[in-house]
């Protein structure tokens, strides 16, 4: 696994970005790793996708960065 970035999520978790080949496909993997005491281990949270989708995902992330958050107040 080639780790390209590790981003601290909180005191016990980090998001790792990697790029690897899997069954002949160029893949991007975004995975949450957690502190297991003696080492960081991969958790269930994450996503893997073909690298050819990366430009589309980057455009979506740019739009998310520029967007204002929607209010999620309960209408009780």
Biotite code that builds the C-alpha atoms (Angstrom):
import biotite.structure as struc

atoms = struc.array([
    struc.Atom([0.000, 0.000, 0.000], chain_id="A", res_id=1, res_name="UNK", atom_name="CA", element="C"),
    struc.Atom([1.390, 3.390, -1.016], chain_id="A", res_id=2, res_name="UNK", atom_name="CA", element="C"),
    struc.Atom([0.151, 5.959, 1.535], chain_id="A", res_id=3, res_name="UNK", atom_name="CA", element="C"),
    struc.Atom([0.013, 9.393, -0.090], chain_id="A", res_id=4, res_name="UNK", atom_name="CA", element="C"),
    struc.Atom([-1.399, 11.294, 2.890], chain_id="A", res_id=5, res_name="UNK", atom_name="CA", element="C"),
    struc.Atom([-2.470, 10.823, 6.496], chain_id="A", res_id=6, res_name="UNK", atom_name="CA", element="C"),
    struc.Atom([-4.961, 13.333, 7.860], chain_id="A", res_id=7, res_name="UNK", atom_name="CA", element="C"),
    struc.Atom([-5.639, 13.399, 11.605], chain_id="A", res_id=8, res_name="UNK", atom_name="CA", element="C"),
    struc.Atom([-9.405, 12.962, 12.154], chain_id="A", res_id=9, res_name="UNK", atom_name="CA", element="C"),
    struc.Atom([-9.330, 13.059, 15.976], chain_id="A", res_id=10, res_name="UNK", atom_name="CA", element="C"),
    struc.Atom([-7.132, 11.864, 18.848], chain_id="A", res_id=11, res_name="UNK", atom_name="CA", element="C"),
    struc.Atom([-7.605, 8.175, 17.952], chain_id="A", res_id=12, res_name="UNK", atom_name="CA", element="C"),
    struc.Atom([-8.225, 8.124, 14.188], chain_id="A", res_id=13, res_name="UNK", atom_name="CA", element="C"),
    struc.Atom([-6.663, 9.255, 10.939], chain_id="A", res_id=14, res_name="UNK", atom_name="CA", element="C"),
    struc.Atom([-7.793, 9.235, 7.315], chain_id="A", res_id=15, res_name="UNK", atom_name="CA", element="C"),
    struc.Atom([-5.271, 7.659, 4.966], chain_id="A", res_id=16, res_name="UNK", atom_name="CA", element="C"),
    struc.Atom([-5.205, 8.227, 1.226], chain_id="A", res_id=17, res_name="UNK", atom_name="CA", element="C"),
    struc.Atom([-3.482, 5.578, -0.871], chain_id="A", res_id=18, res_name="UNK", atom_name="CA", element="C"),
    struc.Atom([-3.193, 4.509, -4.491], chain_id="A", res_id=19, res_name="UNK", atom_name="CA", element="C"),
    struc.Atom([-2.659, 0.882, -5.438], chain_id="A", res_id=20, res_name="UNK", atom_name="CA", element="C"),
    struc.Atom([-3.387, -1.696, -8.089], chain_id="A", res_id=21, res_name="UNK", atom_name="CA", element="C"),
    struc.Atom([-6.106, -4.218, -7.244], chain_id="A", res_id=22, res_name="UNK", atom_name="CA", element="C"),
    struc.Atom([-6.966, -7.057, -9.626], chain_id="A", res_id=23, res_name="UNK", atom_name="CA", element="C"),
    struc.Atom([-5.506, -5.070, -12.519], chain_id="A", res_id=24, res_name="UNK", atom_name="CA", element="C"),
    struc.Atom([-7.324, -1.828, -11.639], chain_id="A", res_id=25, res_name="UNK", atom_name="CA", element="C"),
    struc.Atom([-5.695, 1.462, -10.593], chain_id="A", res_id=26, res_name="UNK", atom_name="CA", element="C"),
    struc.Atom([-7.484, 2.238, -7.301], chain_id="A", res_id=27, res_name="UNK", atom_name="CA", element="C"),
    struc.Atom([-7.718, 5.130, -4.857], chain_id="A", res_id=28, res_name="UNK", atom_name="CA", element="C"),
    struc.Atom([-8.456, 4.162, -1.257], chain_id="A", res_id=29, res_name="UNK", atom_name="CA", element="C"),
    struc.Atom([-9.680, 6.540, 1.468], chain_id="A", res_id=30, res_name="UNK", atom_name="CA", element="C"),
    struc.Atom([-9.736, 4.654, 4.751], chain_id="A", res_id=31, res_name="UNK", atom_name="CA", element="C"),
    struc.Atom([-10.090, 5.560, 8.441], chain_id="A", res_id=32, res_name="UNK", atom_name="CA", element="C"),
    struc.Atom([-7.383, 3.961, 10.586], chain_id="A", res_id=33, res_name="UNK", atom_name="CA", element="C"),
    struc.Atom([-7.715, 3.720, 14.366], chain_id="A", res_id=34, res_name="UNK", atom_name="CA", element="C"),
    struc.Atom([-5.173, 3.511, 17.169], chain_id="A", res_id=35, res_name="UNK", atom_name="CA", element="C"),
    struc.Atom([-5.081, -0.104, 18.362], chain_id="A", res_id=36, res_name="UNK", atom_name="CA", element="C"),
    struc.Atom([-2.549, 0.683, 21.106], chain_id="A", res_id=37, res_name="UNK", atom_name="CA", element="C"),
    struc.Atom([0.628, -0.591, 19.490], chain_id="A", res_id=38, res_name="UNK", atom_name="CA", element="C"),
    struc.Atom([-0.234, 0.269, 15.864], chain_id="A", res_id=39, res_name="UNK", atom_name="CA", element="C"),
    struc.Atom([-2.731, 1.973, 13.582], chain_id="A", res_id=40, res_name="UNK", atom_name="CA", element="C"),
    struc.Atom([-5.201, -0.491, 12.047], chain_id="A", res_id=41, res_name="UNK", atom_name="CA", element="C"),
    struc.Atom([-7.714, -0.055, 9.216], chain_id="A", res_id=42, res_name="UNK", atom_name="CA", element="C"),
    struc.Atom([-11.330, 0.360, 10.249], chain_id="A", res_id=43, res_name="UNK", atom_name="CA", element="C"),
    struc.Atom([-14.524, -0.403, 8.345], chain_id="A", res_id=44, res_name="UNK", atom_name="CA", element="C"),
    struc.Atom([-15.066, 3.238, 7.372], chain_id="A", res_id=45, res_name="UNK", atom_name="CA", element="C"),
    struc.Atom([-13.741, 4.149, 3.968], chain_id="A", res_id=46, res_name="UNK", atom_name="CA", element="C"),
    struc.Atom([-14.144, 3.918, 0.239], chain_id="A", res_id=47, res_name="UNK", atom_name="CA", element="C"),
    struc.Atom([-12.144, 2.534, -2.676], chain_id="A", res_id=48, res_name="UNK", atom_name="CA", element="C"),
    struc.Atom([-12.759, 3.604, -6.279], chain_id="A", res_id=49, res_name="UNK", atom_name="CA", element="C"),
    struc.Atom([-11.121, 3.453, -9.688], chain_id="A", res_id=50, res_name="UNK", atom_name="CA", element="C"),
    struc.Atom([-8.572, 6.233, -10.211], chain_id="A", res_id=51, res_name="UNK", atom_name="CA", element="C"),
    struc.Atom([-10.335, 7.249, -13.449], chain_id="A", res_id=52, res_name="UNK", atom_name="CA", element="C"),
    struc.Atom([-13.097, 8.724, -11.234], chain_id="A", res_id=53, res_name="UNK", atom_name="CA", element="C"),
    struc.Atom([-10.646, 10.964, -9.359], chain_id="A", res_id=54, res_name="UNK", atom_name="CA", element="C"),
    struc.Atom([-11.153, 14.120, -11.502], chain_id="A", res_id=55, res_name="UNK", atom_name="CA", element="C"),
    struc.Atom([-14.920, 13.921, -10.978], chain_id="A", res_id=56, res_name="UNK", atom_name="CA", element="C"),
    struc.Atom([-14.490, 13.426, -7.223], chain_id="A", res_id=57, res_name="UNK", atom_name="CA", element="C"),
    struc.Atom([-12.036, 16.351, -7.003], chain_id="A", res_id=58, res_name="UNK", atom_name="CA", element="C"),
    struc.Atom([-14.564, 18.612, -8.752], chain_id="A", res_id=59, res_name="UNK", atom_name="CA", element="C"),
    struc.Atom([-17.255, 17.523, -6.295], chain_id="A", res_id=60, res_name="UNK", atom_name="CA", element="C"),
    struc.Atom([-14.936, 18.221, -3.345], chain_id="A", res_id=61, res_name="UNK", atom_name="CA", element="C"),
    struc.Atom([-14.157, 21.695, -4.709], chain_id="A", res_id=62, res_name="UNK", atom_name="CA", element="C"),
    struc.Atom([-17.891, 22.412, -4.933], chain_id="A", res_id=63, res_name="UNK", atom_name="CA", element="C"),
    struc.Atom([-18.335, 21.124, -1.374], chain_id="A", res_id=64, res_name="UNK", atom_name="CA", element="C"),
    struc.Atom([-15.550, 23.419, -0.180], chain_id="A", res_id=65, res_name="UNK", atom_name="CA", element="C"),
    struc.Atom([-17.242, 26.446, -1.753], chain_id="A", res_id=66, res_name="UNK", atom_name="CA", element="C"),
    struc.Atom([-20.787, 25.557, -0.681], chain_id="A", res_id=67, res_name="UNK", atom_name="CA", element="C"),
    struc.Atom([-22.437, 26.836, 2.464], chain_id="A", res_id=68, res_name="UNK", atom_name="CA", element="C"),
    struc.Atom([-23.655, 24.184, 4.907], chain_id="A", res_id=69, res_name="UNK", atom_name="CA", element="C"),
    struc.Atom([-27.383, 23.543, 4.965], chain_id="A", res_id=70, res_name="UNK", atom_name="CA", element="C"),
    struc.Atom([-29.252, 24.013, 8.225], chain_id="A", res_id=71, res_name="UNK", atom_name="CA", element="C"),
    struc.Atom([-30.392, 20.712, 9.718], chain_id="A", res_id=72, res_name="UNK", atom_name="CA", element="C"),
    struc.Atom([-32.608, 22.025, 12.520], chain_id="A", res_id=73, res_name="UNK", atom_name="CA", element="C"),
    struc.Atom([-35.524, 19.843, 13.552], chain_id="A", res_id=74, res_name="UNK", atom_name="CA", element="C"),
    struc.Atom([-38.919, 21.325, 12.723], chain_id="A", res_id=75, res_name="UNK", atom_name="CA", element="C"),
    struc.Atom([-40.579, 19.934, 15.862], chain_id="A", res_id=76, res_name="UNK", atom_name="CA", element="C"),
])
